Amino acid sequence: MKLYIAFDVHSSSSVVGVVDEEGRRVFSKKVRNDPGDVVQLVKRLEGEVVGVVVESTYNWYWIVDALMAAGYPVHLANPSKVKKYEGLKHSDDRHDAFWLAEMLRLGVLPEGYIYPKEERPIRDLLRKRGHMVRLRTSLILGLESIITRNSGIPPRAKDLQAVSEDRVSRLLEGDEYILFAGTRSKDAIDNLTKNIKEIERAIRDRIRLRCEYKKLLTMMGVGEILAATIMLETGPISRFRRVGNYVSYCRKVPTRWLSDGKKKGKGNRKNGNRYLSWAWSEVGNAAKRHYLCARRYFDRKAQKTNIMVAHNALDHKMARAGYYVIRDGVDFDPERVFGRLGR
């Protein structure tokens, strides 16, 4: 008997649902989230395991790794594309597991990419760096606001980020509580800067850009860390059939539902990789600083629409260009992207 198995995974337990080749529901059970227990449960099932489905939740690593190590063919379900039957009277974890198994049996399961286990730790470290960078930026903006409110003069960014000497205390003299708040913010900024640099050193010692991703360095403002982020979040560029698939995955395509040429709502704008979205936004900001043609493109868009639309349009352009730079192994050419706006 051929078996199609699916796990509806939660934080501390999972629900398994099994269907046979005729679509009959033959087994269901709740099991605790332990790799050994999960593998033993699958081994005890009597029949040929055609495939095992795991929904791509925040904690899918452990169960996918355990099942693959045991030799089972694992499929990672893309939850944003899994459409349940509408109008059901009742639905729960058990029904969800059976539904995933049934989609696998029918050959209509929307699957996600199972990222290689050996590259996940360095990718997660890069994600932690990005988190720290955003925290530091938030603290810098907060400290800048404190100084500007109390002195009337916006501080220089170099003064706020200087680590070797204290350039902040003199800007906050006059009130001990304001000084205390400012110096605590500065200590947190300095500590984050130290940790970010340590992470970057560890990444440079561990990771090497693959040949096709080295061409990203031909984009002005893109360094090894940003290129490595794009490489590890993208994976093999060949898994994206067209440039539109890639920029959609990078969240650089607007969501819109149309019927008879009329707007009928919006889809899931968060469908895709938020880390790639951030990375290509950084590339877009760098392009605006370093390329006159990119700046003119941005200004023209901003005049016609608004600044946010202009930012998104520029990021979209750079993500599309990056796709071809990676796929074809060519240098970045701003004139091919923006035409003759730079002249």
N, C-alpha and C positions, 0 to 999 in steps of 0.2 A: 504494500500500500504506500503510495506517494503522499508525503506530508508537506504542508506549507505552514510555517510557524511564524508568529509575530509576537513581539513584546511591546506592550504599552508601558513605558518606563517612567517612574516617578522618583522622588527624592530618596525614599528609603525602601521602596518595594516596587515590584513590577507585576503586571498581569499578562500571562501568556495565553494565546488563543491558537488552536491548531485546526486546520481543515484538511480534508483529503482531496484526491483528484476529482471527486464528484461535487465538491463544495460542501460536503457534510461537516458540521462542527463536531469534532471527535474528542476534543480535550480542552480544558480551561482550568487555570489555577493561578493563585496569587503566590508569589515567591519573593523572599527578601533579596535585596540587592547585594548579592554575594557572588563573585565570579564562579566559584566552585559549585554553589547550589544551582546556578543557572545552567552550567554545562552538564551537570549530572542529571538535571531534569530532562534536557533534550536527549541525552544518551539513553534514558529509560524508555523513551517513546518507541513503540514498535512500528517500524516502517522506514521507508527511504526518505530522508530529509532532502527535499528539492531546494529549499532556500529558507533563510531566517530573516525576517524583517525587524529592524529596530528603528523607531522613530527618532529623527534628529532633534533631540531635546538638548538642554545645556549640559547634560551629564551622560552622553552616549559613549564616551571613550572606553570606559572599563568593560562594558558588556560586548561591544563590537570586538575589542581586542581579545577578550576571553573566547568568544565563539569562533573567531578566525584562527586563533591559536589551536583550537580543538579540531580545525579542519572543515568547519561548516561554511557553505557559501552564504555570505551575509549581504543584505541589501539595506541601505540607509534611506529611509523614507523622508521625502521633503515635505514637512508638515504644511507649508504655505500653499502647496499644490494638491494636497489631499482633500478632496471634496466629499464630504459625507452625504448620504441620502438626506434630502430635505423633507420635512414633514413627518419625521419619525416621532412616535409617541413617547418612546423611551430610549435613552442611550446612556451607557456607562463605560467604564474602563474595559470590561469584558467584551462588550460589543465593538469598541474601538479596536481591540486586538484582533478580533475575528475579521473586521472590515479590512485591516491592513493585510492579513493573510489571504483574504479573498482577492484583493487587488493583485497580489503577487501571483496567485493561481491564474487569474484572467490575463495576466501580462500587461496590466495598465497601471502598475505602481510607479508614481513619479519619484525618481531616486535622486539623492544627493551624492556628493563626492566624498568618499572615505579618504580623508587625508592621511598620508603615510605616518605610521606611528613614530618613526625615528625623527621626523622633522617637527612634530607637534611641540616638544618642549621649547625649542628655540623660537618657534612662532609665538608661543604663549609668553615667552620672555619679552619679545618685541611688543606684544600687546600691553604688557605691564609698563614698558617704557612709555608707550603712547599715553597710557593712563596717567603716569606721573607728569608727563609734559603738559597735559591738559590741566592737572591740578596746579602745577607751577604757574601756568599762564593765568589761571583764576586768582591765585594769590598775588601775582604781580599787578594785575588790574585792580585788585582790592587795595593794595598798598599805594598804588598810584592815586587812587581815589582819596584815601586818607590824607595824603600829603597835599594834594591839590585843594581839598576842602579847607584845610587849615592854614595853608600858606598862600594860596591863590596862584601858585606857579606850578605848572606840571613838571614833574621830575624827568630827567633823562633816563631812558631805558638802561643805559650803561651803568648808571648809579644804582639802580635797583637790583641789577644782576651781578654786580661786582662781588667777588668772593674774597679776594685777598685783603680788602680793607673795608671799613665801615663808612659808607657814604650816605647812610640813611638817617642816623641819629641826629646829625646837625640840621636836617630838614624838618625835624619834629620837635625841636627844643621849645620849651615854653609851658608844656603841660605834661606832667608825669604819666598820666593815663594814656594820652595819645602816644607818647613816646613808648610806653610799654606795649601797646597794641601794635605799633609799627615795627618795633624790634622783634616781637614774636613772629610777625609775618615774615620779616627778613630772615630769621633763623630757619623757618620752615622752607623758604625759597632756597636758601643755601644748602639745606640738607637734601632737598629734592634734586638740586643740581648735582650734588656729589653722587647720589645714587644713580641718576640718569647716566652720568659719565662712566660709572662702574659697569652698568649694564651694557653700554656701547662698547666698552673694551672687551667684555666677555663675548659679545656678539661678533666682533671683528676677529677674535681668536678662534671662534667656532665655525662661522659660516663663510662660504665663498660663493660669490655670485656665479650662477650658471652662465654659459656663453651668451645665450640669447638675451639674458637680463642685463648683461654688462653694457649693452647699447643704451640703456636708460640713463647712464652717466653722461651721455652726450646732450641731455637736456640740462640747460643751465639751472642751477639751484638744486639739482637732484644729486645727493651724495650716496655713499654706500649704505647707510642705515635706511634711508627712505627707499632706495632700490631693493634692499633686502626685504623690507616690509611688503612691498608690492610683489616680489617674487614668492615669498612664503604664503601670502594670502591668495595669490592667483593660482599657484600650482602649475601644472602643465598647461600652456596656452592652448594646446590642441584640443582641450576639452570644451572650448568655446568655438562653435562652428562658424559664427559670424561675429563681426565687430559689434553688432547690436546686442548680441547675447552677452558680450563681455561688459559693455557699458551699463547694461541693465543690471548685471550682477554687482557692478560697482555703485549702484543706486544713483546713476547719473542720467536716468531716463524718467521723465514725468509719468505719473500714473493717470489713466483716463479711460473711462468706459463710454463707448459710443453706441448708439442705435439709431439707424436712419439718419446719420449725420448729426445727431443731437447728443449732447453730453448727458449721461445717465448716472453719473457718480464717479467715484474713485476706487482704485484697487488698493493693494497693500504696498504703500510707499516704502515700507521698511523691509521689503523682500529683497534680499541681497546681502552683501558683505559690508558691514558698517566700517570695518577697518580699512578696506579699500576705498570706501567713500571718503574717509578722512585723508588717506594718503594722496588721492588724486586732487583733493582740495588743496593740499600743501603744494602739489606740483603746479596747480593753477595759480596760486599766489606767487610762487617763484617765477613763473612765466611772465606774470604781469610786471614783476620787478625787472626782469633781465631782457625781455624782448619788446622792442618798440611796437612791433606788429601786434603782439598780444595785448599790450596796453591800449592801443588804438581800437582793437576789436572790443575790448572790455568797455572803453569809454563810449563807443558807438552804441553798444547794447544798453548801457546804463541810461543814455539819453532817450532811447526809444521806450524803455520799460522802467526798470528800477535796478538798484545796486545788487539785490539778492538774485534776481533773474540773470543779471550780467555775470555774477560769480558762477552760478550754476552752468550757464552757457559756456564759459571759459573752461571750467572743470570738465565738462562733457567733451569739448574739443581736445583737451590734453589727454583724456582717457582713451578716446578714439585713436589719437596719434600714437599713444603708448602701446596700444594693441598691435599696430602694424610694426612699430619699432621692435617689439618682442618677437612677433610671429615671423617677420621677414629678416630679422637680424640686420637692420639698417640704422644709420645715424639719424637723429632727429633733425628735420629740416623745417624751420618755422615758416618759410615761404610756401611750402606745400600745404601747410595747415591753415595759414591765415591769408594766403594769396599775396598780393603786393601792398598790403596795408602798411608795411614797414618802410616803404619807399616814399 
